[in-house]
Amino acid sequence: MKKYAFVVYYSEEDSAWIANVPDIEYFSAFGKTPTLAVKELEASLKNWYEVAKEEKHTIPDVKFEPTKHETETKQTILTHSSTHN
């Protein structure tokens, strides 16, 4: 599996932590804590990747890199570290 960056932030509107994969449009998960949001995202990403691969869908390249501004704000940038291929 490709190593996508995750962006994790708190949403006042949703009253929850949101984790998303900027390289995959509309791909996000939420949780009561940043850790839970990331766990949900990792599980969803694994399932999505397996289905996309089986059905021969295009899997987006890793392009997102945090900017200096993003790393200085309250957003947390994480890298998915799965070793699945």
Stockholm file with secondary structure:
# STOCKHOLM 1.0

chainA/1-85         MKKYAFVVYYSEEDSAWIANVPDIEYFSAFGKTPTLAVKELEASLKNWYEVAKEEKHTIPDVKFEPTKHETETKQTILTHSSTHN
#=GR chainA/1-85 SS CCCCEEEEEEETTTTEEEEECTTSTTCEEEESSHHHHHHHHHHHHHHHHHHHHHTTCCCCCCCCCCCHHHHHSSCEEEECCCCCC
#=GC SS_cons        CCCCEEEEEEETTTTEEEEECTTSTTCEEEESSHHHHHHHHHHHHHHHHHHHHHTTCCCCCCCCCCCHHHHHSSCEEEECCCCCC
//
